[in-house]
Amino acid sequence: MLREEFGEGGFVVRIRVLVVDDHRIFAESLAAALAAEPDVEVSAAGSGPAALRCLERAAAEGRRFDVLLVDADLGGTAP
């Protein structure tokens, strides 16, 4: 479910994205490009286990991710 927050003139839809990639430079570049959009909130994880921790923490806080972008070749681990 997309997040809605109050902004000027009403609701603003915030899209929460988790980038999962073991190539730090690529993950940081992609996260920065996405975060440049005013309606996108980005987090990043460098491994499957780190991604699971992010997902569990987000679920516990009631702030689940809307989109997961996962490296198809994540060094043999599954997020």
Secondary structure, DSSP 8 states (H G I E B T S, - for coil): --EEEEETTEEEEEEEEEEE-S-HHHHHHHHHHHHTSTTEEEEEESSHHHHHHHHHHHHHTT---SEEEE-SS-TT---
